[in-house]
Amino acid sequence: PELRAGQRVMAMAPDGEGDGAGDARWVPGRVIAERHVDGARQFKVSCDGYDSEDDVWVEAASSKVRLQQAAAGRHGATHATHANEEHAAARKRAEERRAQGYSRHREAMLSGERMAD
């Protein structure tokens, strides 16, 4: 199966989080664009629960992205449930990162420091 714009995928988490044993954490996402660079096809992948600045361009044959299997039967339902849990966890981490950024910005404002944009 080949990637194309609009397709649901599983992608390596943009923040590089894993289990500490070298295994990357996979999160659900979507292919949002396609381009050709020096004759090579690339796809822009947006991961659920992450901001647009975390979107990445990957080569067509990249091991960082794989097609998300359609939920079918008992095993498909398990996969879909796992994907939904990953989505919820990714959204929570994104909210925490935004809150931490807001807290750092607020502290800097209160102390009179300037933060880089």
C-alpha positions, 0 to 999 in steps of 0.5 A, a space after each residue: 500500500 502506498 501513502 497519499 494525502 488524507 490517509 490515516 497513518 501511525 507515525 513515530 512521535 515527534 517528541 522522540 518519546 519512547 520506552 527507553 529501550 530504543 523503541 519509538 512510541 507510535 501515534 496516530 496521524 494523517 498525511 496532509 500533503 505531498 511533494 517531490 524533492 529532487 525526484 523523491 516523493 515526500 509526505 507531510 505527516 501531522 500527528 494527532 495531539 501535536 501542534 502544526 510546528 511538529 508536522 514532519 516531511 518524510 520520504 515515501 519509503 520512511 520507516 517513521 510512518 506506516 499505514 494505519 490498519 482499518 479496524 476489522 474484527 477483534 484484533 482490529 478493534 483492539 488496534 483501534 482502541 489502542 490508537 484512540 488511547 494513544 490519541 488521548 495521551 498525545 492530546 494530554 501531552 500537548 495540553 501539558 506542553 502548552 500549559 508549561 509554555 504559558 507558565 514559563 511565559 507568565 513567570 518571565 513576564 512577572 519577573 520582567 524578563 523577555 522571552 524569545 518568540 
